[in-house]
Amino acid sequence: MHNINLTNEDSLDLNRFQATQPRQRVAPMVVGILAALLIAMPAAAQLSYTFTSGPGGDGFIWPPSPTGLLDGNSFPTPDDIHFYNDIGNNLFFDDQYQVAGNATGISSEAMWGNPTSLGFGTIDFDFFFSGTQDISFNFAWSVGGAPGNTPEFLTIYVEDMLGRAMEVYWPLDDTFTGLGGFDGYSDRISLNTIDLFDDYFNVDGGPFQDIVYVSIFVGDIDTGGGPSSEFAIDNFDIDGGTGGGGEVFPSVNNGAIDVTGSTLGRTSLRGVGNFLAGLEVTNSATSSTTFSTQLLPGGDLADGGQVNGATILAGQSVFTPNLVSIDRSLPSASYESDLRVINDQNASDPDNDVTILMRLAEAPLLTAPSPVDVSLGEKVTLANAAAPANGHRASVEVTGSNVTGPFSVTGYDLDTPCKPGEMIEGDATLDRFGRLSGNYNGMVSVSLAMTFYVNEFKTFLSNAEPVSDEQWTLEATLADTNADNAPHDSQTPLGPGQVGVNSASTAATIVGGTTGLTGNTSMTLGTAPSGSNTGVLQQSASVGFTTASPVYAIQMTYRDEDICPSVTESNLRLLYFNSGASDWQLAVNGNSDGGLGATFFAGSFDAFAATLGGAPLSTALGAHGLDPINNQVWAVVDHEAAFGTGEIGQSCGIKGDLDNDGDVDTDDYTIWNGCIEGPNVIVAPACSIADCDGDQDVDLADFAQFAFGFGT
């Protein structure tokens, strides 16, 4: 009865059961004292009690009025069914109740009472049978004084012979005129072992074998001496007895849930043709019978052809398709009709009605994706139009996503729904680390599927159609970051994605390593120191730690246009500035081992890290490499320094220093301005010094490099 799984075509709009936390009270247990008795007891028979005394009634005398059954006493029937009274008041078996007769199923003599807090507030029924599988009865209660005083749920405690226990919370679906003229609530209660499992004492969590004990908690209508209250029970049946039991009933989940009085909702996309619906029917009795269905007048649905005299075996559940239909071209709305299930061979089995609700839903109407400027914090937004007035609209849910370019997008996880009148907002970010300043573009695409939600629950949508992928272009402008820092501890990787600096010509970031010390990592981008023999391309990046330097991997990114004729790209390495030698040297030579562990790897750091097989980076001290495809050099080091990209023994000088005086100023601009001829005009030998990008002409591209160095 808990953890109900409906069929993929059913949504139960009024669930027959509700799972809540057990009450904090001591549940009665009779299993221990009954164990010996059960061994000798016969199997349960079909029994029915109408609480009417004498041969014309139940065949024996119930405790007579005016005293009835006193509080704290029990009454055993000749069938060895024990009724315990713990309601704090007398329990009566007659027709002297006040308003219970207004409820469906309560008539003539019934068992009834007025519970008070003087007792335990329960009625206990003990079943001394070793094979009771099904118990059903009509129940009604009412509290006077004010509207809403009467609870709409009934709590029932159940045990089997092995001590499995469960509390069932049963919604009372029917109303009647109760005490004071206010609503009372009633229903036909049916407890069956196929619906019960151990979840109270957690004996083994298994399904019930039988039913030996039932406690009906009527303390919820104890008013403590306030307004009057009353409950009544009638037509009490055991294992398919026919005193009023619902042997044949509409159901879902192969008979696990009796949906009498409930609404079964089904949904279809609007379109062409008819949308059809059927119904599951269950026979809970121990003998076969036949059943029929009837479409009751006054509803919206068309008759698809009813069942007449269909055989249903004992304990069987059958699905009867195509009982009702609706034209899919009708406006989006909810359409419903009532179906009746009739037990043809048992006139005492009340007919059971259920409402079939059929929804027609419009297709999703999604907003057209627009470009997303990640630099401005714009969202990746997908919106679904609201449902039409008094109608419905299908939802979509994410079934997959893909991002291209240096971006990541969150918020479009699998199964994320976009319901009518709602939107999905994804956050896009640019992975700036290790990238040069400038403009970047990418794209995110999302795969979608059509679905439908009833409140917060996804349900099956008939005739759903495919949904096209949605795509957004992503754009971002990466500005210069000249300084950066990040905290670290023993659990935080130093990289990637923690700290980095960048300009239009140079980027640097830490891509690996950890430290066992809490501290801070800093990185600064600036003018590269001049080396006595070796120079670097463009700027240098200084790395510092507030603690001892760990083993870490640093990576720098360069531009092709900064590779001057004196430098060969395949010879580029990550260098560090050795202040003692006033020159640039291999970064790994500054390690604590003096560079003894230096090993060159032709490829990216990620490709190298994959070769470690999970070994810590500290085992690779001195590894360094070049990735000319992505214009990156890297090294595994354990020291602080100013790092740069260059070739040992080579120097490009200062671009724009046309008069070779060690700076770039107005004197150099005068020389450059006298040499400009425009693109694709071969430069004169005297002006070759103004060809900053080495393409044999002097144009605005050279001026851009000249301007970058101006003032250095």
LOKOLPA-158759 format. One record per residue (C-alpha): residue number from 1; residue in three letters; x, y, z. Coordinates in steps of 0.5 Angstrom, whole numbers, plus 500, padded with zeros to 3 digits. Example, Ala and Ser with C-alpha at 12.3 -4.5 7.8 and 13.67 -1.06 7.14 Angstrom:
2
<1,ALA,<525,491,516>>,
<2,SER,<527,498,514>>,
END
This chain:
712
<1,MET,<500,500,500>>,
<2,HIS,<506,504,501>>,
<3,ASN,<511,506,495>>,
<4,ILE,<505,505,490>>,
<5,ASN,<507,504,482>>,
<6,LEU,<502,506,478>>,
<7,THR,<502,503,471>>,
<8,ASN,<505,508,466>>,
<9,GLU,<498,510,463>>,
<10,ASP,<495,512,470>>,
<11,SER,<496,518,474>>,
<12,LEU,<492,517,480>>,
<13,ASP,<489,524,482>>,
<14,LEU,<486,521,489>>,
<15,ASN,<491,516,492>>,
<16,ARG,<487,511,496>>,
<17,PHE,<493,510,500>>,
<18,GLN,<498,515,504>>,
<19,ALA,<504,514,507>>,
<20,THR,<506,518,513>>,
<21,GLN,<510,517,519>>,
<22,PRO,<508,512,524>>,
<23,ARG,<504,515,530>>,
<24,GLN,<509,515,537>>,
<25,ARG,<505,510,541>>,
<26,VAL,<505,503,543>>,
<27,ALA,<502,499,538>>,
<28,PRO,<498,493,541>>,
<29,MET,<502,486,539>>,
<30,VAL,<498,479,540>>,
<31,VAL,<503,475,536>>,
<32,GLY,<507,473,542>>,
<33,ILE,<501,470,546>>,
<34,LEU,<498,467,540>>,
<35,ALA,<503,463,537>>,
<36,ALA,<501,457,540>>,
<37,LEU,<494,458,539>>,
<38,LEU,<495,459,532>>,
<39,ILE,<498,452,531>>,
<40,ALA,<492,449,532>>,
<41,MET,<487,454,529>>,
<42,PRO,<483,452,523>>,
<43,ALA,<484,456,516>>,
<44,ALA,<480,462,516>>,
<45,ALA,<473,461,512>>,
<46,GLN,<469,466,509>>,
<47,LEU,<465,470,514>>,
<48,SER,<461,476,514>>,
<49,TYR,<458,480,520>>,
<50,THR,<452,485,520>>,
<51,PHE,<452,486,527>>,
<52,THR,<445,483,527>>,
<53,SER,<443,478,533>>,
<54,GLY,<439,472,532>>,
<55,PRO,<438,467,526>>,
<56,GLY,<436,472,522>>,
<57,GLY,<442,476,523>>,
<58,ASP,<449,473,524>>,
<59,GLY,<447,467,528>>,
<60,PHE,<449,469,535>>,
<61,ILE,<447,474,540>>,
<62,TRP,<452,481,540>>,
<63,PRO,<453,484,547>>,
<64,PRO,<446,487,548>>,
<65,SER,<444,494,549>>,
<66,PRO,<443,498,554>>,
<67,THR,<450,496,556>>,
<68,GLY,<453,493,550>>,
<69,LEU,<461,491,550>>,
<70,LEU,<464,495,556>>,
<71,ASP,<470,499,556>>,
<72,GLY,<476,494,557>>,
<73,ASN,<472,488,555>>,
<74,SER,<472,483,549>>,
<75,PHE,<467,479,546>>,
<76,PRO,<469,472,542>>,
<77,THR,<464,470,536>>,
<78,PRO,<463,463,535>>,
<79,ASP,<468,463,529>>,
<80,ASP,<473,465,534>>,
<81,ILE,<474,472,532>>,
<82,HIS,<475,477,538>>,
<83,PHE,<473,484,538>>,
<84,TYR,<476,488,544>>,
<85,ASN,<473,495,546>>,
<86,ASP,<479,500,548>>,
<87,ILE,<475,506,546>>,
<88,GLY,<474,509,553>>,
<89,ASN,<466,508,553>>,
<90,ASN,<461,503,551>>,
<91,LEU,<461,499,544>>,
<92,PHE,<454,498,542>>,
<93,PHE,<451,493,537>>,
<94,ASP,<445,496,535>>,
<95,ASP,<441,502,530>>,
<96,GLN,<441,507,536>>,
<97,TYR,<447,511,533>>,
<98,GLN,<445,519,531>>,
<99,VAL,<447,520,524>>,
<100,ALA,<452,514,522>>,
<101,GLY,<446,512,518>>,
<102,ASN,<447,517,513>>,
<103,ALA,<453,514,511>>,
<104,THR,<453,509,505>>,
<105,GLY,<454,502,507>>,
<106,ILE,<452,503,515>>,
<107,SER,<444,501,516>>,
<108,SER,<440,497,521>>,
<109,GLU,<444,494,526>>,
<110,ALA,<452,496,526>>,
<111,MET,<457,497,531>>,
<112,TRP,<458,504,534>>,
<113,GLY,<461,508,539>>,
<114,ASN,<463,515,542>>,
<115,PRO,<470,514,544>>,
<116,THR,<473,518,549>>,
<117,SER,<480,520,552>>,
<118,LEU,<478,515,558>>,
<119,GLY,<481,509,555>>,
<120,PHE,<486,508,550>>,
<121,GLY,<482,511,544>>,
<122,THR,<483,504,540>>,
<123,ILE,<478,499,538>>,
<124,ASP,<482,492,537>>,
<125,PHE,<480,486,533>>,
<126,ASP,<484,480,534>>,
<127,PHE,<484,474,529>>,
<128,PHE,<485,467,531>>,
<129,PHE,<486,464,524>>,
<130,SER,<492,462,521>>,
<131,GLY,<490,464,514>>,
<132,THR,<486,470,514>>,
<133,GLN,<488,474,507>>,
<134,ASP,<482,479,506>>,
<135,ILE,<478,484,511>>,
<136,SER,<473,489,509>>,
<137,PHE,<468,493,512>>,
<138,ASN,<464,500,512>>,
<139,PHE,<466,505,516>>,
<140,ALA,<464,512,518>>,
<141,TRP,<465,517,523>>,
<142,SER,<463,524,525>>,
<143,VAL,<465,530,530>>,
<144,GLY,<460,536,531>>,
<145,GLY,<462,543,533>>,
<146,ALA,<464,546,527>>,
<147,PRO,<466,545,519>>,
<148,GLY,<472,541,518>>,
<149,ASN,<473,537,525>>,
<150,THR,<472,530,522>>,
<151,PRO,<478,527,520>>,
<152,GLU,<479,525,513>>,
<153,PHE,<484,519,514>>,
<154,LEU,<483,513,518>>,
<155,THR,<489,510,521>>,
<156,ILE,<489,502,522>>,
<157,TYR,<495,498,525>>,
<158,VAL,<495,491,522>>,
<159,GLU,<500,485,524>>,
<160,ASP,<501,478,521>>,
<161,MET,<503,471,525>>,
<162,LEU,<510,473,524>>,
<163,GLY,<510,479,527>>,
<164,ARG,<510,484,521>>,
<165,ALA,<507,490,522>>,
<166,MET,<504,496,518>>,
<167,GLU,<500,502,519>>,
<168,VAL,<495,504,514>>,
<169,TYR,<493,511,512>>,
<170,TRP,<486,510,509>>,
<171,PRO,<483,517,506>>,
<172,LEU,<475,517,507>>,
<173,ASP,<473,519,500>>,
<174,ASP,<465,519,501>>,
<175,THR,<462,525,505>>,
<176,PHE,<455,525,509>>,
<177,THR,<451,529,513>>,
<178,GLY,<454,528,520>>,
<179,LEU,<453,531,527>>,
<180,GLY,<451,539,527>>,
<181,GLY,<449,538,520>>,
<182,PHE,<457,538,518>>,
<183,ASP,<460,533,514>>,
<184,GLY,<462,526,516>>,
<185,TYR,<467,522,512>>,
<186,SER,<466,514,510>>,
<187,ASP,<468,509,506>>,
<188,ARG,<469,502,504>>,
<189,ILE,<475,499,508>>,
<190,SER,<479,493,504>>,
<191,LEU,<485,490,507>>,
<192,ASN,<489,485,503>>,
<193,THR,<495,481,504>>,
<194,ILE,<497,483,497>>,
<195,ASP,<498,490,499>>,
<196,LEU,<501,489,506>>,
<197,PHE,<509,489,508>>,
<198,ASP,<513,490,514>>,
<199,ASP,<515,497,515>>,
<200,TYR,<513,498,523>>,
<201,PHE,<517,494,527>>,
<202,ASN,<522,492,521>>,
<203,VAL,<522,485,523>>,
<204,ASP,<524,483,516>>,
<205,GLY,<521,488,511>>,
<206,GLY,<517,483,507>>,
<207,PRO,<510,482,505>>,
<208,PHE,<505,480,510>>,
<209,GLN,<503,472,510>>,
<210,ASP,<496,473,513>>,
<211,ILE,<492,478,518>>,
<212,VAL,<492,476,525>>,
<213,TYR,<491,483,528>>,
<214,VAL,<488,489,526>>,
<215,SER,<487,496,531>>,
<216,ILE,<483,501,528>>,
<217,PHE,<485,508,531>>,
<218,VAL,<479,512,533>>,
<219,GLY,<482,517,538>>,
<220,ASP,<482,522,532>>,
<221,ILE,<475,524,534>>,
<222,ASP,<476,524,541>>,
<223,THR,<474,531,543>>,
<224,GLY,<476,531,550>>,
<225,GLY,<469,532,553>>,
<226,GLY,<467,537,547>>,
<227,PRO,<463,536,541>>,
<228,SER,<459,530,540>>,
<229,SER,<463,525,536>>,
<230,GLU,<461,518,533>>,
<231,PHE,<464,512,529>>,
<232,ALA,<460,506,526>>,
<233,ILE,<462,500,523>>,
<234,ASP,<458,495,518>>,
<235,ASN,<458,489,513>>,
<236,PHE,<465,486,516>>,
<237,ASP,<467,481,512>>,
<238,ILE,<473,476,512>>,
<239,ASP,<476,473,506>>,
<240,GLY,<471,474,501>>,
<241,GLY,<465,474,506>>,
<242,THR,<459,477,502>>,
<243,GLY,<456,482,507>>,
<244,GLY,<457,488,503>>,
<245,GLY,<464,487,501>>,
<246,GLY,<467,489,494>>,
<247,GLU,<470,483,491>>,
<248,VAL,<470,486,484>>,
<249,PHE,<473,493,484>>,
<250,PRO,<477,497,479>>,
<251,SER,<484,497,481>>,
<252,VAL,<491,499,478>>,
<253,ASN,<498,496,479>>,
<254,ASN,<495,489,478>>,
<255,GLY,<490,489,484>>,
<256,ALA,<495,493,489>>,
<257,ILE,<490,499,489>>,
<258,ASP,<483,499,490>>,
<259,VAL,<481,506,486>>,
<260,THR,<473,506,487>>,
<261,GLY,<471,513,488>>,
<262,SER,<478,515,485>>,
<263,THR,<479,519,479>>,
<264,LEU,<484,516,474>>,
<265,GLY,<487,521,469>>,
<266,ARG,<490,520,463>>,
<267,THR,<493,525,458>>,
<268,SER,<494,525,450>>,
<269,LEU,<497,530,446>>,
<270,ARG,<492,534,441>>,
<271,GLY,<492,531,434>>,
<272,VAL,<488,527,429>>,
<273,GLY,<484,521,431>>,
<274,ASN,<481,518,438>>,
<275,PHE,<484,517,445>>,
<276,LEU,<482,511,448>>,
<277,ALA,<482,509,455>>,
<278,GLY,<481,502,459>>,
<279,LEU,<480,500,466>>,
<280,GLU,<483,494,470>>,
<281,VAL,<479,490,474>>,
<282,THR,<480,486,480>>,
<283,ASN,<477,480,483>>,
<284,SER,<479,479,491>>,
<285,ALA,<474,473,492>>,
<286,THR,<476,466,493>>,
<287,SER,<471,464,487>>,
<288,SER,<471,466,480>>,
<289,THR,<465,470,478>>,
<290,THR,<463,475,472>>,
<291,PHE,<463,482,471>>,
<292,SER,<460,488,467>>,
<293,THR,<462,495,466>>,
<294,GLN,<457,501,465>>,
<295,LEU,<459,508,462>>,
<296,LEU,<454,513,467>>,
<297,PRO,<450,518,463>>,
<298,GLY,<452,526,464>>,
<299,GLY,<460,525,463>>,
<300,ASP,<464,528,457>>,
<301,LEU,<467,521,454>>,
<302,ALA,<464,517,448>>,
<303,ASP,<462,510,449>>,
<304,GLY,<468,505,447>>,
<305,GLY,<464,499,448>>,
<306,GLN,<463,496,455>>,
<307,VAL,<464,489,458>>,
<308,ASN,<458,485,459>>,
<309,GLY,<459,478,463>>,
<310,ALA,<466,477,462>>,
<311,THR,<469,472,467>>,
<312,ILE,<474,474,472>>,
<313,LEU,<478,468,476>>,
<314,ALA,<479,469,484>>,
<315,GLY,<485,473,485>>,
<316,GLN,<485,475,478>>,
<317,SER,<486,482,475>>,
<318,VAL,<484,484,468>>,
<319,PHE,<485,490,464>>,
<320,THR,<479,492,459>>,
<321,PRO,<481,496,454>>,
<322,ASN,<478,502,450>>,
<323,LEU,<472,503,454>>,
<324,VAL,<472,510,453>>,
<325,SER,<474,515,448>>,
<326,ILE,<475,523,446>>,
<327,ASP,<476,526,440>>,
<328,ARG,<484,529,440>>,
<329,SER,<482,535,435>>,
<330,LEU,<477,538,441>>,
<331,PRO,<480,544,445>>,
<332,SER,<485,542,450>>,
<333,ALA,<482,541,457>>,
<334,SER,<480,535,462>>,
<335,TYR,<474,531,460>>,
<336,GLU,<471,526,464>>,
<337,SER,<466,520,465>>,
<338,ASP,<464,515,471>>,
<339,LEU,<465,508,470>>,
<340,ARG,<461,503,474>>,
<341,VAL,<464,496,475>>,
<342,ILE,<459,491,477>>,
<343,ASN,<459,484,480>>,
<344,ASP,<454,480,476>>,
<345,GLN,<454,474,480>>,
<346,ASN,<454,477,487>>,
<347,ALA,<448,482,488>>,
<348,SER,<451,483,495>>,
<349,ASP,<457,486,492>>,
<350,PRO,<456,494,492>>,
<351,ASP,<457,496,485>>,
<352,ASN,<464,500,484>>,
<353,ASP,<464,507,481>>,
<354,VAL,<471,510,478>>,
<355,THR,<472,517,474>>,
<356,ILE,<476,516,468>>,
<357,LEU,<479,523,467>>,
<358,MET,<482,524,460>>,
<359,ARG,<486,530,458>>,
<360,LEU,<488,533,452>>,
<361,ALA,<495,537,452>>,
<362,GLU,<498,542,447>>,
<363,ALA,<505,541,444>>,
<364,PRO,<510,545,448>>,
<365,LEU,<511,552,445>>,
<366,LEU,<519,553,447>>,
<367,THR,<522,560,446>>,
<368,ALA,<527,561,440>>,
<369,PRO,<534,560,443>>,
<370,SER,<538,567,443>>,
<371,PRO,<546,568,443>>,
<372,VAL,<549,568,450>>,
<373,ASP,<554,573,452>>,
<374,VAL,<557,569,457>>,
<375,SER,<562,576,459>>,
<376,LEU,<555,579,461>>,
<377,GLY,<553,573,465>>,
<378,GLU,<547,572,461>>,
<379,LYS,<543,565,462>>,
<380,VAL,<542,560,457>>,
<381,THR,<535,560,458>>,
<382,LEU,<529,555,455>>,
<383,ALA,<522,557,456>>,
<384,ASN,<515,553,455>>,
<385,ALA,<509,557,454>>,
<386,ALA,<503,557,459>>,
<387,ALA,<498,552,458>>,
<388,PRO,<492,555,455>>,
<389,ALA,<486,557,459>>,
<390,ASN,<482,551,463>>,
<391,GLY,<487,547,458>>,
<392,HIS,<494,543,458>>,
<393,ARG,<500,544,455>>,
<394,ALA,<506,538,455>>,
<395,SER,<513,539,458>>,
<396,VAL,<519,537,455>>,
<397,GLU,<525,534,459>>,
<398,VAL,<533,534,458>>,
<399,THR,<535,528,455>>,
<400,GLY,<542,530,453>>,
<401,SER,<547,536,452>>,
<402,ASN,<553,538,449>>,
<403,VAL,<558,544,449>>,
<404,THR,<563,546,444>>,
<405,GLY,<568,551,445>>,
<406,PRO,<572,553,452>>,
<407,PHE,<565,553,456>>,
<408,SER,<561,549,461>>,
<409,VAL,<554,550,462>>,
<410,THR,<550,548,468>>,
<411,GLY,<543,547,469>>,
<412,TYR,<541,542,464>>,
<413,ASP,<542,536,467>>,
<414,LEU,<539,529,465>>,
<415,ASP,<531,529,466>>,
<416,THR,<531,537,468>>,
<417,PRO,<524,539,466>>,
<418,CYS,<521,545,463>>,
<419,LYS,<514,545,465>>,
<420,PRO,<508,550,462>>,
<421,GLY,<509,557,464>>,
<422,GLU,<516,555,467>>,
<423,MET,<523,556,464>>,
<424,ILE,<530,553,465>>,
<425,GLU,<536,557,466>>,
<426,GLY,<543,555,465>>,
<427,ASP,<549,558,467>>,
<428,ALA,<555,558,462>>,
<429,THR,<562,560,464>>,
<430,LEU,<568,561,460>>,
<431,ASP,<574,557,462>>,
<432,ARG,<579,562,462>>,
<433,PHE,<585,559,465>>,
<434,GLY,<591,558,460>>,
<435,ARG,<587,562,455>>,
<436,LEU,<590,569,452>>,
<437,SER,<585,575,452>>,
<438,GLY,<581,576,447>>,
<439,ASN,<574,573,444>>,
<440,TYR,<571,566,444>>,
<441,ASN,<566,563,441>>,
<442,GLY,<562,556,442>>,
<443,MET,<555,553,442>>,
<444,VAL,<551,549,447>>,
<445,SER,<546,544,444>>,
<446,VAL,<540,540,448>>,
<447,SER,<536,534,446>>,
<448,LEU,<529,534,449>>,
<449,ALA,<523,529,450>>,
<450,MET,<516,531,450>>,
<451,THR,<513,529,457>>,
<452,PHE,<507,531,462>>,
<453,TYR,<507,533,469>>,
<454,VAL,<501,532,474>>,
<455,ASN,<503,537,479>>,
<456,GLU,<510,535,481>>,
<457,PHE,<509,528,478>>,
<458,LYS,<511,526,471>>,
<459,THR,<506,521,468>>,
<460,PHE,<505,518,461>>,
<461,LEU,<504,522,455>>,
<462,SER,<500,518,450>>,
<463,ASN,<502,520,442>>,
<464,ALA,<508,524,444>>,
<465,GLU,<512,527,438>>,
<466,PRO,<519,528,437>>,
<467,VAL,<522,535,440>>,
<468,SER,<528,538,436>>,
<469,ASP,<534,540,439>>,
<470,GLU,<535,547,442>>,
<471,GLN,<542,550,440>>,
<472,TRP,<545,557,443>>,
<473,THR,<551,560,441>>,
<474,LEU,<556,562,446>>,
<475,GLU,<560,568,446>>,
<476,ALA,<565,571,451>>,
<477,THR,<571,577,451>>,
<478,LEU,<576,575,456>>,
<479,ALA,<580,581,459>>,
<480,ASP,<587,581,462>>,
<481,THR,<588,578,468>>,
<482,ASN,<595,581,471>>,
<483,ALA,<594,578,478>>,
<484,ASP,<591,572,481>>,
<485,ASN,<591,568,487>>,
<486,ALA,<587,562,490>>,
<487,PRO,<587,559,497>>,
<488,HIS,<589,552,498>>,
<489,ASP,<590,546,503>>,
<490,SER,<591,539,504>>,
<491,GLN,<584,537,500>>,
<492,THR,<585,542,495>>,
<493,PRO,<588,541,488>>,
<494,LEU,<593,547,486>>,
<495,GLY,<590,546,479>>,
<496,PRO,<587,546,474>>,
<497,GLY,<582,551,474>>,
<498,GLN,<584,555,481>>,
<499,VAL,<589,560,479>>,
<500,GLY,<592,564,472>>,
<501,VAL,<594,570,469>>,
<502,ASN,<593,572,462>>,
<503,SER,<594,578,457>>,
<504,ALA,<593,578,449>>,
<505,SER,<600,575,448>>,
<506,THR,<601,571,454>>,
<507,ALA,<597,566,459>>,
<508,ALA,<600,562,465>>,
<509,THR,<596,557,470>>,
<510,ILE,<598,551,474>>,
<511,VAL,<595,545,472>>,
<512,GLY,<597,540,477>>,
<513,GLY,<599,538,484>>,
<514,THR,<597,539,491>>,
<515,THR,<600,541,498>>,
<516,GLY,<599,538,505>>,
<517,LEU,<599,545,508>>,
<518,THR,<594,551,508>>,
<519,GLY,<596,557,505>>,
<520,ASN,<595,561,498>>,
<521,THR,<598,561,491>>,
<522,SER,<599,567,487>>,
<523,MET,<601,569,480>>,
<524,THR,<603,575,477>>,
<525,LEU,<604,577,470>>,
<526,GLY,<609,582,468>>,
<527,THR,<615,585,464>>,
<528,ALA,<620,579,463>>,
<529,PRO,<627,581,466>>,
<530,SER,<632,581,461>>,
<531,GLY,<637,575,460>>,
<532,SER,<644,576,459>>,
<533,ASN,<644,570,454>>,
<534,THR,<637,568,453>>,
<535,GLY,<630,571,452>>,
<536,VAL,<623,569,453>>,
<537,LEU,<617,571,448>>,
<538,GLN,<613,577,451>>,
<539,GLN,<611,577,458>>,
<540,SER,<613,573,464>>,
<541,ALA,<609,570,470>>,
<542,SER,<611,570,477>>,
<543,VAL,<609,564,482>>,
<544,GLY,<609,565,489>>,
<545,PHE,<607,561,495>>,
<546,THR,<605,563,502>>,
<547,THR,<608,556,505>>,
<548,ALA,<614,552,502>>,
<549,SER,<613,550,495>>,
<550,PRO,<610,544,493>>,
<551,VAL,<611,540,487>>,
<552,TYR,<606,543,482>>,
<553,ALA,<606,543,474>>,
<554,ILE,<606,550,471>>,
<555,GLN,<603,551,464>>,
<556,MET,<604,557,459>>,
<557,THR,<601,559,453>>,
<558,TYR,<604,563,447>>,
<559,ARG,<602,566,440>>,
<560,ASP,<605,564,434>>,
<561,GLU,<606,571,431>>,
<562,ASP,<611,572,437>>,
<563,ILE,<616,567,435>>,
<564,CYS,<622,571,432>>,
<565,PRO,<626,568,426>>,
<566,SER,<632,567,431>>,
<567,VAL,<627,562,435>>,
<568,THR,<625,555,433>>,
<569,GLU,<618,553,435>>,
<570,SER,<620,546,437>>,
<571,ASN,<626,548,441>>,
<572,LEU,<621,552,446>>,
<573,ARG,<621,550,453>>,
<574,LEU,<618,553,460>>,
<575,LEU,<624,557,463>>,
<576,TYR,<625,561,469>>,
<577,PHE,<629,567,471>>,
<578,ASN,<636,565,475>>,
<579,SER,<637,572,478>>,
<580,GLY,<644,569,480>>,
<581,ALA,<646,568,473>>,
<582,SER,<642,574,471>>,
<583,ASP,<639,569,465>>,
<584,TRP,<633,565,463>>,
<585,GLN,<634,557,464>>,
<586,LEU,<630,551,464>>,
<587,ALA,<625,551,469>>,
<588,VAL,<626,544,471>>,
<589,ASN,<634,546,473>>,
<590,GLY,<631,550,478>>,
<591,ASN,<628,544,482>>,
<592,SER,<631,542,489>>,
<593,ASP,<634,536,485>>,
<594,GLY,<638,541,480>>,
<595,GLY,<635,538,474>>,
<596,LEU,<637,531,475>>,
<597,GLY,<630,529,474>>,
<598,ALA,<629,533,467>>,
<599,THR,<625,529,462>>,
<600,PHE,<622,532,456>>,
<601,PHE,<615,529,453>>,
<602,ALA,<613,531,446>>,
<603,GLY,<606,533,448>>,
<604,SER,<601,536,452>>,
<605,PHE,<601,536,460>>,
<606,ASP,<594,532,460>>,
<607,ALA,<597,527,455>>,
<608,PHE,<603,526,460>>,
<609,ALA,<599,526,466>>,
<610,ALA,<595,520,463>>,
<611,THR,<602,516,463>>,
<612,LEU,<602,516,470>>,
<613,GLY,<597,511,471>>,
<614,GLY,<594,515,478>>,
<615,ALA,<601,516,481>>,
<616,PRO,<602,522,484>>,
<617,LEU,<605,528,481>>,
<618,SER,<611,528,486>>,
<619,THR,<614,522,482>>,
<620,ALA,<615,526,476>>,
<621,LEU,<619,532,478>>,
<622,GLY,<623,535,472>>,
<623,ALA,<618,532,467>>,
<624,HIS,<617,538,462>>,
<625,GLY,<614,538,455>>,
<626,LEU,<612,542,449>>,
<627,ASP,<605,542,445>>,
<628,PRO,<606,546,439>>,
<629,ILE,<598,544,437>>,
<630,ASN,<596,548,443>>,
<631,ASN,<602,553,443>>,
<632,GLN,<603,551,450>>,
<633,VAL,<610,549,454>>,
<634,TRP,<609,546,461>>,
<635,ALA,<614,543,467>>,
<636,VAL,<613,540,473>>,
<637,VAL,<617,544,478>>,
<638,ASP,<618,545,486>>,
<639,HIS,<620,552,486>>,
<640,GLU,<618,559,486>>,
<641,ALA,<620,563,480>>,
<642,ALA,<619,568,474>>,
<643,PHE,<617,563,469>>,
<644,GLY,<617,565,461>>,
<645,THR,<617,561,454>>,
<646,GLY,<623,561,450>>,
<647,GLU,<629,557,447>>,
<648,ILE,<635,557,451>>,
<649,GLY,<641,561,448>>,
<650,GLN,<636,565,443>>,
<651,SER,<633,572,444>>,
<652,CYS,<628,576,440>>,
<653,GLY,<629,583,443>>,
<654,ILE,<624,588,445>>,
<655,LYS,<619,588,439>>,
<656,GLY,<618,595,437>>,
<657,ASP,<625,597,439>>,
<658,LEU,<627,600,432>>,
<659,ASP,<633,604,435>>,
<660,ASN,<636,598,439>>,
<661,ASP,<636,603,445>>,
<662,GLY,<633,598,450>>,
<663,ASP,<626,601,450>>,
<664,VAL,<620,603,445>>,
<665,ASP,<618,610,445>>,
<666,THR,<617,616,440>>,
<667,ASP,<624,615,437>>,
<668,ASP,<622,608,435>>,
<669,TYR,<615,611,433>>,
<670,THR,<618,616,428>>,
<671,ILE,<622,610,425>>,
<672,TRP,<616,606,424>>,
<673,ASN,<612,611,421>>,
<674,GLY,<617,613,416>>,
<675,CYS,<617,605,414>>,
<676,ILE,<609,604,413>>,
<677,GLU,<607,602,406>>,
<678,GLY,<601,597,407>>,
<679,PRO,<600,590,407>>,
<680,ASN,<603,585,402>>,
<681,VAL,<608,591,400>>,
<682,ILE,<615,588,400>>,
<683,VAL,<619,592,405>>,
<684,ALA,<625,596,404>>,
<685,PRO,<632,593,407>>,
<686,ALA,<633,599,411>>,
<687,CYS,<626,599,414>>,
<688,SER,<626,591,415>>,
<689,ILE,<627,593,423>>,
<690,ALA,<620,596,423>>,
<691,ASP,<617,589,420>>,
<692,CYS,<615,587,427>>,
<693,ASP,<611,580,425>>,
<694,GLY,<616,578,420>>,
<695,ASP,<612,578,414>>,
<696,GLN,<616,582,409>>,
<697,ASP,<611,588,410>>,
<698,VAL,<610,594,414>>,
<699,ASP,<603,595,416>>,
<700,LEU,<598,596,422>>,
<701,ALA,<599,589,424>>,
<702,ASP,<606,591,425>>,
<703,PHE,<604,597,429>>,
<704,ALA,<599,593,433>>,
<705,GLN,<606,589,436>>,
<706,PHE,<609,596,436>>,
<707,ALA,<604,599,440>>,
<708,PHE,<604,593,445>>,
<709,GLY,<611,594,447>>,
<710,PHE,<610,602,447>>,
<711,GLY,<613,605,454>>,
<712,THR,<617,598,455>>,
END
